[in-house]
Amino acid sequence: MKTIDESTKQRFTSRIGLLLSALGVAVGTGNIWRFPRIAAQEGGESGSGAFLIAWAVFLFMWSIPLIIAEYSLGRKHRMGVIGVFTKAMGKKFGWVGAFVAFVTIAIAGYYAVIVGWTIYYLFKTATAPLPMSTEESFVVWDALQNPGEVYLVHILALLIATFVIWKGIRSIELANKVLIPSLLLIVLISVIRAVTLPGASEGIAHLFHVDLSQLRSPQLWLAALTQNAWDTGAGWGLFLTYAAYMKMEHGAVKNAFITAIGNNTVSILAGIMVFGTVFAILGQELNMSKPEVIDIMQSSGPASTGLTLIWMPQLFARMFLGRPLAILFFTGLLFAALTSLIAMIELATRLFVDFGLKRKHAVLIIVPVIYLIGLPSARNVDFLSNQDFVWGIGLMISGSLVAWAVMKSGVRNIRAELNAGPADWHLKRWWELVIRFFIPFATISLLIWWFYLAATVFAKGDWYNPLNPYSIMTCICQWAIMVIIFVILNKRIVKSLV
């Protein structure tokens, strides 16, 4: 008879430990790396304030409701993603949990590559002169594309995460108690330095300037939702996994609000830091026009590397105390990336523990699997971009599946259980309405719009080609393959659960 590993009986030792670990889930490269570029891209020359409005709407209409849902399901059923979906929806729906879990594991594969990049850039920043030109920046980037370099830092990223999760939630909690406060301190120092640069105020004003006419663009709302999903980790199954280790007195509703709002605060601070720095250096010192500055911020480069990996080192090179600040910046980026990767690997590890494996054996299986999944992305940036496109959209589907699990369990019953918990905020009926109606509507509407963009912009005239990295068919084929596999294996998967 299979026995469940002792690590499943562990609980977060304190509410602050849970909150910091939850922030570790939420705060990642999406905040420091992705958010400023997306804000610049959607704002254009008019300003990014309208994007921030849409982004804030989805914070309360997507991220917070789904985080509450994940906390409630995980704390109630005390299992990993597949086990929770099976208990919440019935044995016929184990495949749904498997799909949600796979979306996150697929992201973990290429995300570990990105964590490796941050290790590489931190090392280069600390040991080599900062690049003074785009050509010099690309020399550093091109060196990273050497198989020896990229495979080494890829392995190193996974080894660090493995060390942290080896003993379970207690070691994860301890790591986050160190990493998250350190990250927040680094961000605050960087923001203070950025806002004191001559010319930074123009960039900050641009970040918050509102042009309400932009809210008529479906593309802006789509970008706001996907950024929020990336920002907070809502719908990934990560909060659901950590919730298995929550104590009952750790309020799900209160923690969901604090986690999501805290996460988005970090994104705003990162936006202020990057917008202020870029406008100060490019606009003030290099005398570039506003359109030129914005064009650089919007240019993502290979795999969204443009602003963070190509331009930020050049900006620090032109700044007083640039090297120490560059080291701080990439240290913060590494800490943010690591805390999210740790949560992804813990999600995958808990799945195998639920199947009866001991934690150490589960870790020794899942880490090599994630490494192998990430190898094509490590070797080919175009493949990484494709995986980001496919599974980034898949996060919208994952979010809707979490909402479906709550509906199958009974939305009203779940809300009643949450409101009966000790020392938590009272959850109003708006949450039921969002779970029942808004999230399914938003998912369907935005998927249709995303596919329209794929057919008319991203892969115009080639939407039916699964080998085109940005086509509709590349998404449908990869999703369908995994769904078919999990449906076929559903009985075996469910039967294997402890």
N, C-alpha and C positions, 0 to 999 in steps of 0.2 A: 504493500500500500504506500502511495506517495505521501510524503510529509512536507508541510510548508516550511520554508526556511525561517529561522528565528529572526532574521532581520525584518520580517514583515510585522513583527510585534513592536518594533521601535516606533516612537512618537517624537514629534518635535518637542524639545524640552521647554520652550518658551514661545510666547506669541511673537516676540521680536525675532526669534530664530525663524519662525514660519514666514513672517513678513519679509525678512531679508532674503530668504530662499525664494519666495514668490517673486520678489523684485528681480532676483537672479534669473528666473524664468523669463520675465518680461523685458528687462533691460538687456539689450544685446547690440549687435552691429546695426540692427534696424533703426535704432535711435541715433547713433553717432555717425554712422556711415550712410544709411539710406535716407533717413528723414530729411536732412538739409537739401539733398539733391532733388528729391521728389517735390519738396516745397518750392524750390526754385523752378523746377520744370513746370509745375502746374500754375505757378504765379505769373510766369512770363515777365514782361516789362511793367505790368500793372501793379505787381505786389502779390504777396502770398497770403494775405489775410483771409480771402474767400476760401482758399484751401483749408486754412486753419479752422474756419467755421464748420465746414463739412466734416473735417477730421474730428472735431469736438462732438458733433452730432453722433457720429458712429462710435465714439467712446461710450456714450450713454445708451445707444440703441443697438449696439453689437457687442463690443468688448466686455463691458461690465455685466450685462445679462448672461453672456456665455461663461464668463469666469465664475459667476454665482452658480450657474448650472453645473459646471465641472466640479466646483468645491462640494456641492450638495451630493452629487452622484458618487464621487470618490470617497467622501467621508461616510456615506451610508453603506456602501458595498465593500469597502476596504480591499479592493483588488486593482490590478492594472486595467488598461483600457479595454482589452477583449473581455475580461471577466466582468467588468462593470456593465458593458453594453449587453452581455448575455443575461445578466441578472435583471437589468432594467427593462429589456425589450423582449426577452424570451430566447430560448435556445436556437430558434431559427435565424436569429439575427447576430450570431457571433461574428459573421463575416463583416458586418458593419463596423464593429470595433476593430477588426483586423485591418480594414481599409484605412480608418482614421489613424491607427498606429503606424501603418506603412507610410502614409503621407509624411508624418514626422520623421520616421527613420530615413526615408528618401532624402528629406531636407538635411538630416544629420550628416548624410554621406558627403554632400558638397559643402555643407557648413563647416565641417572639420577641415576641409581644404582652406576655407577662408580664415579660420582660426590659425592655421599654419602660416598664412600670409601675414597676419598680424605679428606672429612671433618673429618672422623673417624681418619685417620692417622695424620692429623694435630693436633687434640686434644690429641692423644696418644703421639705424639712427644713432645708436650708442657708440658704434665703432668706426663709422666712416663719415667723411664730410657730407653735409646736407647738399642736395643738388640745387644748383642755381638756375637751371634751365629745364625746359621740358625734355630736351634731348638727353640730358643727364638723368632725369627721372626715369625715362624709358630704358636707359641702360640698366638701372637697378631693377626695373620691372622685368625686362627681358632675361636678366640673370636668374630671376625667380622661376622662369619657365623651363630652366634646365631640369631634366628629370631628377637628377641627384638632389638638387636643392629642394624642389617642391615635395618630393616623396619623403625627405627627411623631416621637414617641418610638419607635414601631414601626420606622420607617425608620432612626432613629439606632442602635437596637440592632443591626440587620442591617448597617449600615455599619461599626460597630466590629468586629463579627465578621468581615466581609469583609476589612478591613484586616489582621487577624491571620492569616487563612488564605491570603492572596494568594500568598505565596512558598512555601507548603508546610509540611511537618512541622517544619522548622527554626524558622520564625517562630512556629508553634504552641507548640513546646517553650520558646522564649524567653519567650513571653507567660505560659505556665503557671509558669515559674520565678519570675516576678514576682507573678502573681495569687494562686497557691495559698499561698505563705508569708505574703503579706499578709493573705489571708483567715483563715488559721489564727491569726495574731497578733490580728486583730480579734475572732475568736470567743473566744480566751483572755481578752482584756481584758474583754470583755462578760460572760463567765462569772464572772470574779473580782469584778466589780462587782455582779453579780446575787446571788452567794452571801453578800455582805457586807451586803445589805439586811435590815433588821429584818423578820422574818416569812418570809424566803425559805426557811428550813429546813422549814417546813410543806409548801411546794410541792414541794421536792426529795424529802421523805419520801413524799409522795403519788405522785410519779413512780415510785418504786422499791418501793412497798408491793405485796406479792403476795397475791392472792386466787385460790388454785388452782382454785376452782370455776368461774372464768371460762374456764378452758381447755376446758370442755365445749362452748363456743359455737363452731360452725363460722364464724360471722361474724367472730370474733376472729382465727381462723387465716387467713381470706380477707384481712382487712385487713393482717395481718402479712406475708403473701406479696406483696400488691400494693405495700405500702410498701417492702418490701425490693427489689422490682424497680425502683421509682422511686428509692429511695435509691442503689443501686449502679450502675444502668444495665446490669445483667446481662440478656442476651438481646435487647438493642437492636441489636446489630451494631456498636456504637461501639468496643468493645475489639478486635473483629475487624478493624476498619478501621485502628486505630492499630497493631495487631500486624503489619500489612504493612510497617511501618517499624522493627520490632524487629531488633536484632542477635541472633544465635543465643546469645550468651553472656548475654543478658538472660533469666533463667529465667522461664518462663511460670507455673509452679506457685507459686514464691516471690512473684512479683509479684502474682498473683491474690489470695493470702492477705493480703499487705500492703495492697493497694489496697482490698479489701472491708472488712477490719477497720479500717483507717484511716478509711474513709468512715463506717462505723457509729459510730466513736468521735466523729466530728464531729456526728453526729445526737444522740448522748447528751449531748454538751456543749451543743448547741442546746436540747435538752429541759431541761437543768438551768437554762440561761439564761432560757428563757421561763417555765417553771413557777415558778422562784424569783422572777422579776420580777413576774409576774401575781399570785401569792399575796401578795407583799410589799406591792404597791401597793393592790390591790383588797381584800385581807383585812385588812392591818394599818392602812393609812391611811384607806380608805373604809369599813371595818367591815362588809364584805359577809360573809355566811355562806359556808361551804365549798361547799354546793350552788350558790349564786349564782355563785361564782368559776368553778366547773367548767362551769356552763351557758354562761358567756361564752366559755370556752376551746373548748367544743364547737361553738359557733355559728359556722358557716363564713362566713356572709354571702354576698354575690354572688361566685361563682367562688372560694370559699375565701379571701376577702379579710378576713374578720372579724378574726381574731386579729392577723395581720401588719400589715395596712394600716389597719384601723379602730381597733384597740385599742392596738397597740404605741406609736404616736406619742403617744397620751394618757398612757400609762404613763411614757414618757420625760419628758413635760411636767411630771410631778409628782416627778421624781427630781432629786437634786442632780447638777449637770453633765449635765442631761438632753439639751440640744442636742448637745454633742460626742458623747455616747454614741449618740444617735439617728443622727447623721451616720455614726458608725462602723458601727452596725447595718445601715443601708441601703447603705453602701459594701460591707460584707461580703456582703450579699444580692445586690448587683449583680455582684460578682466571682464569686460562686458560680453565678449564673445565666449569666453570660457564658461561663465555661469549658465549661459543658455545651452551650450553643448553638453554640460554636465546634466542638465535636466532632460535633454533628448536621450542621452545614453541611459539615464535612470529609467525613463519610460520603457525603453526596449528591454532593459534588464529585468524590470518587474514582470514583463510578459512571460519571460522564461521561468522566473521564480514561481509564477502562478501555474506553470505547467509541471512543477514539482522539482525543478533543479535547484541546487544550492546556489546562493548568490555568486560565489566566486566562480563556479562553473558557468553560470549564466553570463557573467562579465567576460570570461575568456572566450565565449562563443560570439557574443554580440559585437564586441569591439573589432575583432577581425572582419566580421561581416560588414560593419559600417565602413571600415577601411577599404574593403574591396568595392563596395558601392561607390565610394568616393574616388577611386582610382581614375576612372575615365575623366572625371571633372578636374582632377589634379593634372592630368596630362593635356587636356584640351579645354581651353576657356569657353569655346563655343558650346561644348557639351554641358559645361557648368551653367551657362546662360539658358540652355534648353531646359535643364532640370529645374532651374529657378522659375522659369516661365510655367512649366507644367504643374509642378507641385505647389508653387505660389498660388496659382488659381485653385488648386486642390484644397487649399486652406479654407476657401469659401464653402466648398462642399463639406469639409470636415465640420465647420461651424454649424451648418444646417443639420448635419447628422447628430451632433450633440443636442441641438434643440429637439430633434425628432425623438431621441432617447428620453428626454424629459417629458415630452408629450405622451409617449407610450407608457411612462411610469405614472402619468397623471400630474399635469402642471399644478393643479390646485392642491393636490396632496403634498407635492414637493414643497410648495410655498408654505403650507400649514406646518410641515416638519421643520422648515427653516425658522419660522416664527415662534415655534415652541422651544427652540434652542436657548440656552442660557447666555446672557450678556451679549446679545447681538442686536443689530438694528432691525426694526420691523420692515418687512418687505411688502410693498404695496402692490396693488393689482396690475400696475403698469407692466411689471415684469412678466406676468402671464400673457398679456397682450403682445408684448415684444416677441416672446418665445413662440407663441401660436401663429402670429400673423406677420410681423414685420420681418423677422429673420428669413422665413421661407420666401417671402415676396422679394426681399433685397437680393437673396441668393439667385433666384430665377432671373430677375430683371438684369442684374449686373453680369451674370453669365452670358445672357443673350447679347448684351452690349459688348462684352469682351470678345465673344466669337465674331460679332460684326466687325470689330476693330481688326481682329486677326485676318478676316477675309478681305478687308478693304485697305488696311494699312500695313500691318506687320508682315503678312504673307499674301499680298495682293496678287490675285491670279493663280495662287499656288496653295490655296487653303486646304485642298484635298490631299496634299502630299505629306505623309507622316514623317518623311525625312527632312522636311523643312522645319527648322527648330522653333519657328513661331507660328505654325499653322494650327488651324482648328484640329486637324486630324492627328497631329502629334500628341495633343492632349487626350483626345478621345481614345486613341489606341492604347496609350500607356495606362490610362485609368481603367479601360475595359479589360485589359490583360490581367491586372491585379484583382479587379472585382470578380472576374470569371474564376480565377485560381482560388480565391477565398470562398466563393460560393460552393465550388466543387468540394473543397476541403472543410466546409463548415462543420459537418458532424464530427469529423476527426478532431478539429480544433476544440470544439465545445467539450467533447468527451475527455480530452487531455487535461482540462482545467482541474486543479486540485479542489 
